[in-house]
Amino acid sequence: MPLLGIDIGGTSTHVVVCDDSLTVLAEAVAPTPRGGPAMLETAADLSRGLLARFPDVDAAGVAAAGVLDPATGTIVRASDSFHDWEGTAVGVDLTRALDLPVAVDNDVNCFLLGEVAAGALLGAVAAVGITLGTGVGGALWSDGRILHGLRGGAGEIGHLPGFGDLPCTCGQRGHLETLASGPSIARRYRVAAGGGAAVTAADVATRARAGDAAAQRVLHEAGTALGTAIVAGTRLLGADRVVVGGGVAGAWDLLEPAVTAATDLAPPLFGDPLQVTPTRLGRSAVAVGAAALAVGGRG
């Protein structure tokens, strides 16, 4: 039976219908609006459109941005990039709206689940997933399951401290996210370039490829910080595989040399060499992971 996978992201909402092998049969995408109720309504509207085409869908999975309590499907913490999102009962509300059993998890957990089930990490025993986008998210896989930790807070690699003193979206300072998220890369480039018009992280990557020294420096620093955080995360988990996704991963050719240089400074204490790879599923990874999550919500 087909499965519905819903990815409610900071920039866009992406819904897919997958078969049991997690091959995408159909999809729908729309910009994510501002505000919790509007975000849920957009997800529900996109889902209803696909359910009209695939009425035999029997379960749905939802990937939600923010720290989520997996036991209740409720958002318990969200950055200031989101409005009126904390406290949203995603699981309960979408179960009612779609009249389907709905399983819910954090979006980065679903990204990692998708890559393990059908992407770059097939067969992984222990792995770390990282997304670079509006923020920096992380997730942990060990012995056949996602690790959630206390109230769903495991794997928050973007909020590891020790990366300078810039303010983070969470209200604290010096987190990895202040160097490696898309908005942080854009802001830091404008400072390094001495001002000018607003840019995006994709603009910074384009300029770096064209030889802009300030853009190259900002991305090198982001890659170095990411590599340092990868070493910390994989050492703690005992993992040898990492997958990186999100919009900023489109600049992987620029980030990867600095990531590799940083991880090479700390070779593994035991086991196989560390493998850090970009996403294989691309923009569908989170939604496909949500569909994989739906398997557990059936019946």
C-alpha positions in Angstrom: 0.0 0.0 0.0 1.3 3.5 -0.7 2.6 5.7 2.0 2.4 9.5 2.5 5.5 11.4 3.6 5.2 15.1 4.7 8.2 17.4 5.2 7.3 20.7 6.9 10.5 22.7 6.5 11.5 26.2 7.2 11.4 27.3 3.6 9.1 24.8 1.8 6.6 22.0 2.6 7.2 18.9 0.5 4.7 16.0 0.4 5.3 12.7 -1.4 3.5 9.4 -2.0 5.9 6.4 -2.0 5.4 2.7 -2.6 6.6 0.1 -0.1 10.1 0.3 -1.5 10.1 4.1 -0.9 10.2 4.9 -4.6 8.5 8.3 -5.0 5.3 8.0 -7.1 4.1 11.6 -6.9 4.9 14.8 -5.0 3.7 18.3 -4.2 5.6 21.3 -3.0 4.6 24.8 -1.7 6.3 27.6 0.2 6.0 27.2 4.0 3.9 30.1 5.4 4.6 31.9 8.6 2.8 30.7 11.7 2.0 27.3 13.1 -1.7 27.0 12.0 -0.9 28.1 8.5 2.0 25.7 8.3 -0.3 22.7 9.2 -3.0 23.8 6.8 -0.5 24.0 3.9 0.7 20.5 4.8 -2.9 19.2 5.0 -3.9 20.9 1.7 -0.9 19.4 -0.2 -1.6 16.0 1.3 -5.3 16.1 0.4 -4.4 16.8 -3.2 -2.2 13.7 -3.4 -4.7 11.5 -1.4 -7.3 12.3 -4.0 -5.0 10.6 -6.6 -3.9 7.8 -4.3 -7.0 6.9 -2.1 -5.4 3.6 -1.0 -2.7 5.4 1.1 -3.1 3.9 4.6 -0.6 5.8 6.7 1.3 9.0 6.9 4.6 10.2 8.4 5.4 13.8 9.2 8.8 15.4 9.4 8.6 18.6 11.4 11.2 21.3 11.9 12.2 22.0 15.5 12.7 19.8 18.6 9.8 17.4 18.8 8.6 15.1 21.5 8.3 11.8 19.7 6.0 10.4 22.3 3.3 13.1 21.7 4.2 14.5 18.3 4.3 18.1 19.8 6.9 20.7 19.0 8.7 21.5 22.3 11.4 23.9 20.9 11.8 26.0 17.8 14.2 28.6 16.7 13.2 32.2 16.1 13.0 31.4 12.4 9.5 30.0 13.2 6.5 31.8 14.5 3.9 30.3 16.8 5.3 26.8 16.2 6.3 25.7 19.7 3.5 23.8 21.4 1.9 22.7 18.1 0.5 19.2 18.3 1.6 18.2 14.8 0.6 14.5 15.2 -2.8 15.0 16.7 -3.8 17.9 14.4 -2.7 16.1 11.1 -4.3 12.8 12.2 -7.6 14.7 12.5 -7.1 16.6 9.3 -6.2 13.7 7.1 -8.1 10.9 8.8 -5.1 8.7 8.7 -2.7 7.2 11.3 0.2 9.7 11.5 3.7 9.1 12.9 5.8 12.2 13.6 9.5 12.9 14.1 12.0 15.7 13.7 12.8 16.7 10.1 16.5 15.9 10.5 15.7 12.5 12.0 13.6 11.8 9.0 16.4 13.0 6.7 18.7 10.4 8.2 16.0 7.7 8.2 15.5 8.3 4.5 19.2 8.1 3.7 19.5 4.9 5.7 16.4 3.3 4.2 16.9 4.3 0.6 19.8 6.6 0.1 23.5 7.1 0.8 23.6 5.2 4.1 22.2 1.8 3.1 23.5 -0.8 5.6 24.8 1.7 8.1 25.1 0.4 11.7 26.0 3.8 13.2 25.7 7.1 11.4 25.2 10.8 11.8 22.9 12.9 9.6 23.5 16.7 9.2 21.4 19.2 7.3 22.6 22.7 6.4 19.8 25.1 5.6 17.9 27.7 7.5 19.6 26.2 10.5 22.0 23.3 11.1 20.3 20.1 12.2 21.7 16.7 13.3 20.4 13.2 13.9 21.9 9.9 15.2 21.4 6.3 14.0 22.6 3.4 16.0 21.8 -0.3 15.9 18.8 0.0 13.6 17.0 3.0 15.2 17.0 6.8 15.5 18.3 8.0 18.9 15.9 10.6 20.4 17.4 11.3 23.8 15.6 13.4 26.4 12.4 15.0 24.9 13.7 14.4 21.4 16.8 16.5 21.8 19.5 14.1 20.7 21.7 14.9 17.8 21.5 18.7 17.9 24.9 19.2 16.4 24.1 22.7 15.1 24.0 23.8 18.7 27.4 22.5 19.8 29.3 25.4 21.4 32.9 26.4 20.9 32.6 28.1 17.4 33.3 31.7 18.2 31.0 34.2 19.8 28.4 35.1 17.2 24.7 35.0 18.4 22.8 31.9 17.5 19.1 31.7 16.6 18.5 29.8 19.8 19.5 32.8 21.9 22.9 31.5 22.9 26.3 32.2 21.3 29.1 30.5 19.4 27.2 27.5 18.1 28.1 25.6 14.9 24.9 27.1 13.3 26.5 30.6 13.5 29.1 29.5 10.9 27.5 26.8 8.8 23.8 27.6 8.2 22.7 29.3 5.0 21.7 32.7 6.7 24.9 32.7 8.7 27.1 32.1 5.6 25.2 35.0 3.8 25.6 37.4 6.8 29.3 36.6 7.3 30.0 37.1 3.6 28.5 40.6 3.7 30.7 41.5 6.6 33.8 40.0 5.0 33.0 41.8 1.7 32.5 45.1 3.4 28.7 45.3 2.9 26.8 45.6 -0.3 23.4 44.1 -1.4 21.9 41.2 0.5 23.0 37.8 -0.8 22.0 34.1 -0.2 24.3 31.2 0.6 23.8 30.1 -3.0 25.1 33.5 -4.1 28.1 33.1 -1.9 28.9 29.7 -3.5 28.5 31.1 -7.0 31.0 33.9 -6.1 33.4 31.5 -4.5 33.5 29.4 -7.7 34.2 32.6 -9.6 37.2 33.3 -7.5 35.8 35.7 -4.9 38.3 35.4 -2.0 35.9 36.5 0.7 33.3 34.0 -0.4 35.9 31.2 -0.5 37.1 32.1 3.0 33.6 32.1 4.5 32.8 28.7 3.0 36.2 27.3 4.1 35.5 28.4 7.7 32.1 26.9 7.5 33.6 23.6 6.2 36.3 23.6 8.9 33.7 24.1 11.7 31.5 21.4 10.2 34.4 18.9 10.0 35.3 19.7 13.7 31.7 19.0 14.8 31.6 15.8 12.7 34.6 14.5 14.6 32.9 15.2 17.9 29.6 13.7 16.9 31.0 10.5 15.4 33.4 10.0 18.3 30.6 10.1 20.8 28.4 7.8 18.8 31.1 5.4 17.6 30.0 6.1 14.0 31.9 5.8 10.8 29.4 7.2 8.3 28.0 10.7 7.9 25.5 12.1 5.3 25.1 15.9 4.7 22.1 17.4 3.1 20.1 20.6 3.0 20.3 23.6 0.7 23.8 24.6 1.7 25.0 21.1 0.7 24.6 22.2 -2.8 28.0 23.9 -2.2 29.5 20.5 -1.2 32.3 20.9 -3.7 33.4 24.0 -1.8 32.8 22.7 1.7 34.2 19.2 1.3 38.0 20.1 1.2 37.8 21.9 4.5 35.6 19.2 6.0 38.0 16.5 5.0 41.0 18.5 6.2 39.4 18.9 9.6 38.3 15.2 10.0 41.8 14.1 8.8 43.3 15.9 11.8 41.5 13.3 14.0 41.8 9.9 12.4 39.5 7.2 14.0 40.8 5.6 17.1 39.5 2.2 15.9 37.4 0.8 13.0 37.1 2.0 9.5 37.9 5.4 8.1 35.3 8.1 8.4 33.0 8.4 5.3 31.4 11.8 4.9 29.1 12.0 1.8 26.4 14.3 0.4 22.8 13.2 0.3 21.8 10.7 -2.4 18.1 11.5 -2.2 18.5 15.3 -2.5 15.5 17.4 -1.7 13.3 14.3 -1.3 15.3 12.8 1.5 13.2 14.2 4.4 9.9 13.4 2.9 11.0 9.9 1.9 12.2 9.4 5.5 8.8 10.6 6.7 7.2 7.9 4.5 9.5 5.3 6.0 8.4 6.5 9.4 4.8 5.9 8.4 5.4 2.2 8.2 5.5 2.1 12.0 2.2 4.0 12.2 0.2 1.5 10.2 -2.6 -0.3 12.0 
